[in-house]
Amino acid sequence: MIFRAGQFEFTFPRPTMIMGVVNVTPDSFSDGGRFLDPAAAVARGLEMIGQGAEIIDIGGESTRPGAEPVSEAEELRRVLPVMERLVSQVKAPVSIDTQKPSVARAALRAGASIVNDIAANRADDEMWGVVRKCAAFSLSDWSGCNARAWTLSK
């Protein structure tokens, strides 16, 4: 099997691939908002590549239980500076973690090789049109644990 992500190609079977995650959110459950500054986020991505990560995933909207959704404009403000700087400095695929087709489209234009849609494209059929032009698309099943879903689940 061959996994293609933009200009990158990985042939399987092979050892496990490690994806480093850089969350540029103030309320991330994994890093506590340590990488809000684009320079710090890029430095963290470079550090993870140096530690063996083969893909870097950039996310600008927290999906922790109870997290408030962010606007498209805010998510773009968070992720694009990091995406633009990081893709110019690494020879590895950089992924955008988003549910919004407009954010995915902008990230692909900025150099992203993978769209990581944790909503498994449930939120908007427009995403199919965006990723059709993308070499790699990751679907995962997020149960919708933002603030609205968290409230509805109670």
Phi, psi and omega in degrees: 000144179240132176252117179250134178224094183063233181279358185260145181220132179234130180258131179247150008286152179195170177299159180306139175269140178255129175253122174273140182247128175242110178264123179254059180231149179284345187236032181293137177284342185266332184225003174064025177079023183288347188240035178293323178288126181306321179297319178293321179294317178296317178300320179294318177300315178296321178298316181294322175300316178297334179271359176115358177295140180254348177221142173244130181250127181249126179234141181238011178220120182291141175244018177294154178305130178087358182293143176277135175298153177247157179289161175302314181300317180293318179297318177298318179300324182284315191268326187298316179300323179290313180302310183300316182288317185292316182297334179281350185246352182237153174251057182210155177294140174244131185252147172254126178263102182205156173255354187261121179304322181294324178289318177300315181299313180296320180294320177297318177297328180278355176120359178301146179253343185223142170251121180254098184258103184287350177270004180052037177066015180289327189289329188198119179296343179301334182301325179302319179295325179291311186281346177303329181271357183258142182286335183222138180221123180254124175252132172221158186261100176266133185279008176077051185268032173281183187301317181297311181295322179299317179294317181294333183282347183277000000 
